[in-house]
Each structure stands twice: as structure tokens, then as C-alpha cells.
Amino acid sequence: MSDIQISGLTKRFGSAAVLQELDLTVRDGEFLTLLGASGCGKSTLLKLIAGLDTPDTGTIRMGDRDLLALSPSARDCAMVFQSYALYPHMTVRENISMPLVMRGLGFWGRLPGARLVSPGVRRRLADIHASAQEVARRLAIDGLLDRKPAHLSGGQRQRVALARAMVRHPSVFLFDEPLSNLDANLRHALRAEIRQLHDQLGVTFIYVTHDQHEAMSMSDRVAVMREGRILQVAPPEDLYMRPRSLEVARFVGAPRINVVPGEILANGEIHCLAQRIAATPGNSGPCHVAFRPQAVTLARAPGLTVRGVVGHVEYAGTELMATLTLPSQGEACIVCLPAGTAARAGAEFEVTVPWEALHVFDAGGQRLSIDRCDVLARVA
Ligand SMILES: Nc1ncnc2c1ncn2[C@@H]1O[C@H](COP(=O)(O)OP(=O)(O)OP(=O)(O)O)[C@@H](O)[C@H]1O
């Protein structure tokens, strides 16, 4: 198939612009996730691609096809919703078969009596049910084909919704928070299954979630959204290691990235926590220096020394999460330490952030490229 190219997409509800001049290319066959806080416009974007709503301006193209000119059914997209959207009065078999019935049988063929009088309708229905059975087998729900949705668990219902999307072999799957209603264990298991399904089918998946673990663990690329705009589109590792802005850095990673103030001097040196940490060719002035809680080390290593007073210590299995209050700033940082580290509340404690784990952003929050200092230097 082809890439999906979205250009200048704007959608308003009344006076509120929910999507603002949004541009995005979804590559053919990739697993792309739209990640953002509730209300940032993720579902709206998905609905515009599916044809369930229309934009005010902008284009959505797939190869040489203008998707906006096509009806939802002609777009070759299948959508899977958080709420499953199954027909309660139909069996699992009938639910899964529904897209093929709608496509393969005319109005008369869909009437309940048609199969009694028409051998052609009977044959087509038998083929459709065989296809439904095959998809159900792949998703391990073939033992449930005669049940109604009310007699299924949440995970089973979501599998039926997936099967219904798969049965017509669409070229694009659109997922709107499909796992939100499930418990943590099931969510974890289904994440892996959905990713495997993507790899087997080899078609484009566009997945909406506000859960960064879900986004980071499943996707080829993640588009981070905020207030109707895309802040960055990148593979999960790039988003985590090289966030383009402080906003993205704060959104991705848990616990949240630590940020302490820094200063860029006229000679380009960056100072932070009374240490010379790096140099940048940019303008002088205040900046933000950031590091992830997991990036700190207790070993002596070249890097930024962070010293503070231990506050709350949280035990998290193989590690501890400790809050450090930095006396100079009065700011609290969270650092991740190996379990068993002697970090007692009220005591002074010191960690090092290796140079390569430091992120520097200008006063406006945009990432600065920096030259690492190779010698730990204290500023008098
Ligand atoms: N039909 C509508 N009429 C009016 N406002 C709407 C409509 N649909 C969505 N909105 C508003 O548009 C904004 C974006 O909604 P959208 O559902 O796209 O967000 P989202 O990022 O998917 O959020 P969530 O994760 O909570 O589902 C919200 O403020 C929402 O209230």
C-alpha cells in the first residue's frame, strides 16, 4: 500500500481548534502511536482518518488517493474502539462476520429468510463464517463463537473486536485506546499480542493512547501530541534519549525527568549546580538542565554532581526511588538507586549524572546541542 500523508489538518468544535494545522506522515506498514494527555485531539485525528468526521481544512492522502473524498467504507481502514462496540444481540460469530456480510450480501441477502430460499446466499454465508472462524482461531476465541458479548470477559470482547477488524483484511488498522478498560495484567498480555499481530499482518497500525508505557513498548514511532499539535514524531528510544523539547522530555519517562536551572555564559559555557557542565554555541542566558531519575550513578564518574538531603524513599523491588532536595535550589529531584542503597531520610546524599545523560534546553524549552566537558570542573 502507501504512506498516509496528513497536511495542514485543522478541526474546530465551535470556537475551539482541536487540531491545528497538523502535519503527519504515517509510513506504510508501520506501527505509529498518537500519545498525549486527555483532550489533546488524538481520537479526533483518528476519526478524521477513518471518515467518521470531517476536517475544516487540510488533506489526508494515501498514495494517490484523496481519503477525504472517499466514504468511510471505501477508505480500507478498520477501527477498534475502547468500548468494543459489539452488537449485543449477535453471537461472536455474527459479530465477527458482520463486515463481510455488509460487503458481500446485498439488502435482500441480509434478510433473515434469505438463506432459507437462496442456495447462493447460503454458500456465501458459509464462506463468511469460515473466514470468521479462521480469524477467531488466530486470536484464540474460536471456542466462543456461539456466545453473546454479555457472556464474555473484557479481554475476550476486545479480541472479538479485533477479529471483526481483521476479517476484512484492511490496509490500515485504527485503534482508539483499545486496552483502557482492561486490568493491568491483561493489558500487558494484549499489548504484546497486538504488536505480534502487526508484525504478522504487515499493515499500517495507528494506535491512540495516553499511556506512555503502552506507546513506548509497542510502537515503531510515537507522535507526541499536545493541544492539537504534534510536538515530536520519533522512535521510542529517540523520544526518551533525545527529546526535542522540555515538554516532550517531561511527558516521556517515569518518574518525570528532573530539571534544574542552568546558565549559559557569554563564552558559551553552561554552568549548573556550581559546575561547568558543557559548552554550546548558542546565546547566553538562563537554560534548563535535565536528567532522568534512572540516569544517576553512585560510582565516581565524570559528570554533574547532584547533592541533596534525602526526603521520601520509595521501595520498588530491585530499586529505590529517593527524593533529594537540593539545598541551593530548594528543588526536589527523584533519583533511582539500587535496592539496598543506604539512603536515609534526612541524611545528605550525593549522586553523579554522567555527561552523556544530561539534556540541556534553552529558556524557551528547545533542546540545545552541547559539547560535553571531559573534565569535571567546579566553578569557584
Ligand atoms: N463532537 C464534539 N463536539 C465538541 N467537542 C468535541 C467533540 N469531540 C471532541 N471534542 C473536544 O475536542 C477535544 C479533543 O477531543 P479528543 O477526543 O480528540 O481528545 P483525546 O486526546 O482523544 O482525549 P482522550 O484521551 O480523553 O480520549 C476535547 O476537548 C473534546 O472535548
The ligand as a Tripos MOL2 file, in Angstrom:
@<TRIPOS>MOLECULE
LIG
   31    33     1     0     0
SMALL
NO_CHARGES

@<TRIPOS>ATOM
      1 N1        -18.1500   16.1690   18.8150 N.pl3     1 LIG1
      2 C1        -17.5210   17.0490   19.5960 C.ar      1 LIG1
      3 N2        -18.0920   18.2440   19.9070 N.ar      1 LIG1
      4 C2        -17.4600   19.1660   20.6790 C.ar      1 LIG1
      5 N3        -16.2220   18.9750   21.1920 N.ar      1 LIG1
      6 C3        -15.6150   17.8080   20.9330 C.ar      1 LIG1
      7 C4        -16.2300   16.7860   20.1240 C.ar      1 LIG1
      8 N4        -15.3680   15.7490   20.0340 N.ar      1 LIG1
      9 C5        -14.2710   16.0900   20.7550 C.ar      1 LIG1
     10 N5        -14.4230   17.3240   21.2870 N.ar      1 LIG1
     11 C6        -13.4350   18.0490   22.0990 C.3       1 LIG1
     12 O1        -12.2100   18.0340   21.4010 O.3       1 LIG1
     13 C7        -11.1220   17.8850   22.2840 C.3       1 LIG1
     14 C8        -10.2670   16.7100   21.8250 C.3       1 LIG1
     15 O2        -11.0280   15.5280   21.9710 O.3       1 LIG1
     16 P1        -10.4170   14.1020   21.6120 P.3       1 LIG1
     17 O3        -11.4550   13.0820   21.9520 O.co2     1 LIG1
     18 O4         -9.8690   14.1100   20.2500 O.co2     1 LIG1
     19 O5         -9.2120   14.0470   22.6780 O.3       1 LIG1
     20 P2         -8.2820   12.8250   23.0740 P.3       1 LIG1
     21 O6         -6.8950   13.3220   23.0290 O.co2     1 LIG1
     22 O7         -8.6110   11.6230   22.2570 O.co2     1 LIG1
     23 O8         -8.7140   12.6070   24.5830 O.3       1 LIG1
     24 P3         -8.9970   11.2410   25.4000 P.3       1 LIG1
     25 O9         -7.6420   10.6010   25.6250 O.co2     1 LIG1
     26 O10        -9.6130   11.7420   26.6740 O.co2     1 LIG1
     27 O11        -9.9260   10.4070   24.5870 O.co2     1 LIG1
     28 C9        -11.7000   17.7220   23.6660 C.3       1 LIG1
     29 O12       -11.6450   18.9610   24.3240 O.3       1 LIG1
     30 C10       -13.1380   17.3240   23.3960 C.3       1 LIG1
     31 O13       -13.9820   17.7690   24.4310 O.3       1 LIG1
@<TRIPOS>BOND
     1     1     2 1
     2     2     3 ar
     3     2     7 ar
     4     3     4 ar
     5     4     5 ar
     6     5     6 ar
     7     6     7 ar
     8     6    10 ar
     9     7     8 ar
    10     8     9 ar
    11     9    10 ar
    12    10    11 1
    13    11    12 1
    14    11    30 1
    15    12    13 1
    16    13    14 1
    17    13    28 1
    18    14    15 1
    19    15    16 1
    20    16    17 2
    21    16    18 1
    22    16    19 1
    23    19    20 1
    24    20    21 2
    25    20    22 1
    26    20    23 1
    27    23    24 1
    28    24    25 2
    29    24    26 1
    30    24    27 1
    31    28    29 1
    32    28    30 1
    33    30    31 1
@<TRIPOS>SUBSTRUCTURE
     1 LIG1         1 GROUP 0 **** ****
